[in-house]
Amino acid sequence: MTDRPDIASDTGDDWLDAALRGDGLAHRAEYVDDDGFTARVMAGLPAPATLPAWRKPVLALLWAAAGIGVAVALPGAATDVMREIVRVFVHPVSTAQIAAGVAMLGAATWAAAALALRQD
Amino acid sequence: MPPVSDAELIARVVVVDDRHAFSELVRRHQSAVRATLRRLTAGNHALADDLAQDTFMLAYRNIKSFRQEARFSTWLYRIATNAFLADARRRKEELIGDRTEQLPDESSDDAGPQDGTESDHAAGTGLRIDMERAMAVLTEGERAAIVQCYHNDLSHEEAAWVLNCPVGTVKTHILRAKQKLKARLGAWAPE
């Protein structure tokens, strides 16, 4: 404490100040046994917030709807993608292209795994 | 492994609602909070424990608002003191009435040293008992100021933050409290 001694000297009650300090020391040395107190507090806390079971299917539907929406909004995009896929598989590909494909597939797998294993 | 700091436990509670982290915080601070409330309630252990439980519930609900501007223990003292003062307002007559009935008369021999032949330890214990009884005559604000400054060893500035009042008010509370305690405990004053 910063200015407690001034108060004591102001009122001329140093003995009382000393008694209060002694009482404070005894108070701080005292330990109150837990005796189930922490358990009672924890039992009284509100239940943890849990995500509803329908959340994931609804999210999947929303993503699918969004994908369809994009496909509809960009006419010709789906055809272009299919044409490129056919081109890749029909025409011979180089080693560099295979390596790039493997790397992209790995990255996609890693991202999907991270998404699936994340904690909600 | 070093013990996890309060700040880290608080962060776990805030970020992922870690109940184990919060129970560790309760375990660490329950003794200080309950002891403080026992002083504030002038020895009413049942009431003190009820208020301590309310204190930790409120701390859990509001832990996101804890900004580390004070120690976590000081923040808990603030919540506990507010809970005590709110409760005291509700049951003021009952609290003061009950305790006043148990107080010895000022002229009673109980309010001073028992016997010159008693040991210092016994005298110290007697003074502490008389001190606890005398604390009951203080107003809630006076008692809270004494408890925060002397029992919890807070500075006047910290006590003012805990009591949510100006520093000058804390000093006034302490001055008045000491005048009352001096009158009650006059028999313990040196000749």
Contacts between the chains, C-beta under 8 A, distances in Angstrom:
chain1	res1	chain2	res2	distance
A	1	B	149	5.7
A	1	B	153	6.6
A	1	B	154	7.0
A	1	B	155	5.2
A	1	B	156	6.7
A	2	B	155	4.8
A	2	B	156	6.1
A	2	B	157	7.2
A	3	B	156	6.0
A	3	B	171	7.8
A	4	B	149	6.3
A	4	B	150	7.8
A	4	B	156	7.5
A	4	B	174	7.7
A	7	B	171	6.6
A	7	B	174	5.8
A	7	B	175	6.1
A	7	B	178	7.2
A	8	B	178	7.9
A	10	B	175	7.4
A	11	B	175	6.7
A	11	B	178	6.0
A	11	B	179	6.9
A	11	B	182	7.5
A	13	B	178	5.8
A	13	B	182	5.2
A	13	B	189	8.0
A	15	B	188	7.2
A	15	B	189	5.5
A	15	B	190	5.6
A	16	B	178	5.8
A	16	B	181	6.0
A	16	B	182	5.4
A	16	B	185	6.7
A	16	B	189	7.6
A	17	B	178	7.6
A	19	B	127	5.9
A	19	B	131	6.5
A	19	B	185	7.1
A	19	B	188	6.7
A	20	B	131	7.6
A	20	B	146	6.9
A	20	B	150	4.5
A	20	B	178	7.7
A	20	B	181	7.7
A	21	B	150	6.4
A	22	B	124	7.1
A	22	B	127	7.8
A	22	B	128	7.9
A	23	B	127	7.8
A	23	B	128	5.8
A	23	B	131	5.2
A	23	B	150	6.8
A	23	B	151	7.1
A	24	B	150	4.0
A	24	B	151	4.6
A	24	B	152	7.8
A	24	B	153	6.3
A	26	B	128	6.3
A	27	B	35	6.2
A	27	B	39	6.6
A	27	B	151	4.3
A	28	B	151	7.1
A	28	B	152	7.7
A	28	B	153	6.7
A	30	B	31	7.8
A	30	B	35	5.7
A	31	B	31	5.1
A	32	B	30	7.0
A	32	B	31	4.3
A	32	B	34	4.6
A	32	B	35	5.3
A	32	B	38	7.7
A	33	B	31	7.9
A	34	B	27	6.4
A	34	B	30	6.0
A	34	B	31	7.7
A	37	B	26	7.7
A	37	B	30	5.2
A	37	B	34	7.0
A	37	B	49	6.8
A	37	B	52	7.2
A	37	B	53	7.6
A	38	B	23	5.7
A	38	B	26	4.6
A	38	B	27	4.9
A	38	B	30	6.1
A	40	B	53	6.3
A	41	B	23	7.8
A	41	B	26	5.2
A	41	B	30	7.8
A	41	B	53	5.7
A	41	B	56	4.6
A	41	B	57	7.0
A	42	B	19	6.7
A	42	B	22	7.5
A	42	B	23	5.2
A	42	B	26	7.1
A	44	B	53	6.5
A	44	B	57	6.0
A	45	B	19	7.1
A	45	B	22	7.6
A	45	B	57	7.1
A	45	B	60	5.8
A	48	B	17	6.0
A	48	B	19	7.0
A	49	B	17	7.1
